Amino acid sequence: MLILASSSPQRQRLLKELGVEFEVIPSSINEAEVILEDPIERAKVLARLKAEDVSRNYSDAWVIGSDTLVVSSAGNLLEKPSDESHAREMLREQSGGVSQVHSAISLITPTSKKHEDVSTSHVHFRKLTDEDLDWWISTGLWEDRSGSFQIEGEGQRLVEKLEGDFNGVVGLPIDLLSKLFRDAGFIIP
């Protein structure tokens, strides 16, 4: 049995596209309690904690924990926005700059072995006008998104260039997950 320890619709869609059967059992950890300065380390720890939280109750399963963090070119961690004003502020900070997106995966096997890694991508934002911001806010697509943006669909209009893993920016770096599956001996049917 394979479990995705996340309620993220984006992660679920990407995992479905990989062609594996899985259950969705979101972790109940409080991300706000994990305070680490290094965003890469924080993403890794959060992914691990999510996988461990679910794995405790499903010790015979393969469990995937994942976390994605956005860091602006100013070095600020941009988590999920609290409201429209906060989303607008984040987007202004990223406008014309390059944000780093760190997507970590923790895969726990039925024998409790952990296979973990992180994918880092660089998102080059267009210089966003007030009209661009008004339009993006009006879509509602900024909600529940680290950094207040998405790279897929209409969100492509915000981005000038991507260096790295498209799926990692969406929320689940499939190439990295496939490598972890191979390393752990998980066979995709």
NORZI-V887861 format. One record per residue. N is the residue number from 1. RES is the residue in one small letter. PHI is phi in radians with two decimals (none if undefined). PSI is psi in whole degrees, -180 to 180 (NA if undefined). BURIAL is # if it has 24 or more other C-alpha atoms within 12 Angstrom, else .. Layout:
n=(N,N)
res=(RES,RES)
phi=(PHI,PHI)
psi=(PSI,PSI)
burial=(BURIAL,BURIAL)
//
This chain:
n=(1,2,3,4,5,6,7,8,9,10,11,12,13,14,15,16,17,18,19,20,21,22,23,24,25,26,27,28,29,30,31,32,33,34,35,36,37,38,39,40,41,42,43,44,45,46,47,48,49,50,51,52,53,54,55,56,57,58,59,60,61,62,63,64,65,66,67,68,69,70,71,72,73,74,75,76,77,78,79,80,81,82,83,84,85,86,87,88,89,90,91,92,93,94,95,96,97,98,99,100,101,102,103,104,105,106,107,108,109,110,111,112,113,114,115,116,117,118,119,120,121,122,123,124,125,126,127,128,129,130,131,132,133,134,135,136,137,138,139,140,141,142,143,144,145,146,147,148,149,150,151,152,153,154,155,156,157,158,159,160,161,162,163,164,165,166,167,168,169,170,171,172,173,174,175,176,177,178,179,180,181,182,183,184,185,186,187,188,189)
res=(m,l,i,l,a,s,s,s,p,q,r,q,r,l,l,k,e,l,g,v,e,f,e,v,i,p,s,s,i,n,e,a,e,v,i,l,e,d,p,i,e,r,a,k,v,l,a,r,l,k,a,e,d,v,s,r,n,y,s,d,a,w,v,i,g,s,d,t,l,v,v,s,s,a,g,n,l,l,e,k,p,s,d,e,s,h,a,r,e,m,l,r,e,q,s,g,g,v,s,q,v,h,s,a,i,s,l,i,t,p,t,s,k,k,h,e,d,v,s,t,s,h,v,h,f,r,k,l,t,d,e,d,l,d,w,w,i,s,t,g,l,w,e,d,r,s,g,s,f,q,i,e,g,e,g,q,r,l,v,e,k,l,e,g,d,f,n,g,v,v,g,l,p,i,d,l,l,s,k,l,f,r,d,a,g,f,i,i,p)
phi=(none,-1.96,-2.15,-1.73,-1.52,-2.73,-1.69,-1.08,-1.10,-1.16,-1.13,-1.08,-1.10,-1.11,-1.19,-1.07,-1.12,-1.27,1.53,-1.90,-1.53,-2.71,-1.84,-1.87,-2.34,-1.10,-1.31,-1.96,-1.24,-1.69,-1.06,-1.12,-1.38,-1.68,-1.93,-2.41,-1.19,-1.35,-1.13,-1.16,-1.12,-1.11,-1.07,-1.08,-1.12,-1.10,-1.06,-1.12,-1.09,-1.11,-1.13,-1.12,-1.00,-1.35,-1.07,-0.98,-1.69,-2.40,-1.17,-1.65,-1.92,-1.56,-2.18,-1.86,-1.93,-2.56,-2.60,-2.20,-2.18,-1.98,-2.15,-1.26,-1.14,-1.42,1.56,-1.57,-1.33,-1.94,-1.56,-1.31,-1.24,-1.49,-2.86,-1.05,-1.10,-1.14,-1.09,-1.06,-1.07,-1.11,-1.17,-1.05,-1.12,-1.54,-0.95,1.30,-1.96,-2.12,-1.76,-1.67,-2.10,-1.85,-2.03,-1.80,-2.25,-2.18,-1.93,-1.87,-1.51,-1.09,-1.69,1.21,-1.39,-1.90,-2.15,-2.39,-2.92,-2.38,-1.92,-2.05,-2.16,-2.07,-1.85,-1.63,-1.53,-1.16,-1.26,-1.60,-1.51,-1.07,-1.14,-1.05,-1.14,-1.02,-1.05,-1.08,-1.06,-1.15,-1.27,1.35,-1.29,-1.37,-1.16,1.08,-2.17,-1.00,1.35,1.18,-2.44,-2.32,-1.65,-1.57,1.02,-1.09,-1.10,-1.04,-1.21,-1.52,-1.89,-1.60,-2.79,-2.15,-2.00,2.28,-1.72,-0.93,-1.12,-1.11,-1.21,-1.13,2.49,-2.63,-1.21,-1.09,-1.05,-1.15,-1.07,-1.07,-1.10,-1.11,-1.00,-1.06,-1.04,-1.51,1.52,-1.43,-1.67,-1.45,-1.11)
psi=(135,132,134,117,54,143,4,121,-32,-45,-41,-43,-45,-40,-38,-41,-24,-18,25,149,138,161,151,116,95,144,159,20,153,104,-30,-22,-11,104,108,138,-44,116,-33,-45,-39,-44,-43,-46,-44,-42,-44,-46,-39,-46,-44,-40,-45,-38,-29,-37,-6,63,-15,7,162,129,131,121,143,150,142,128,144,134,124,168,-18,-5,10,136,123,101,-156,137,149,-26,-178,-41,-42,-41,-45,-43,-44,-43,-39,-41,-33,-18,124,2,-174,118,146,137,117,117,114,147,138,119,119,128,168,-17,14,16,143,134,118,151,173,143,130,129,159,121,118,115,144,161,114,130,170,-35,-40,-45,-44,-47,-50,-45,-39,-24,-26,-1,-8,-19,139,30,125,131,0,21,166,151,-18,164,-137,-23,-19,-24,-16,-18,137,-40,150,130,112,-151,111,-50,-31,-39,-35,-35,-9,101,98,-41,-43,-43,-42,-40,-44,-40,-49,-47,-35,-10,16,122,123,118,NA)
burial=(.,#,#,#,#,#,.,#,.,#,#,#,.,#,#,.,.,.,.,.,.,#,.,#,#,#,#,.,.,.,.,.,.,.,.,.,.,.,#,#,#,#,#,#,#,#,#,#,#,#,#,#,#,#,#,.,.,#,.,.,#,#,#,#,#,#,#,#,#,#,#,#,#,.,.,.,#,#,#,#,#,.,.,#,.,#,#,#,#,#,#,#,#,#,#,.,#,#,#,#,#,#,#,#,#,#,#,#,#,#,.,.,#,#,#,#,#,#,#,#,#,#,#,#,#,#,.,#,.,.,.,.,#,.,.,#,#,.,.,.,#,#,#,#,#,#,#,#,#,#,#,.,.,.,#,.,.,#,#,.,.,#,.,#,#,#,#,#,#,#,#,#,#,#,.,#,#,#,.,#,#,.,.,#,.,#,.,.,.)
//
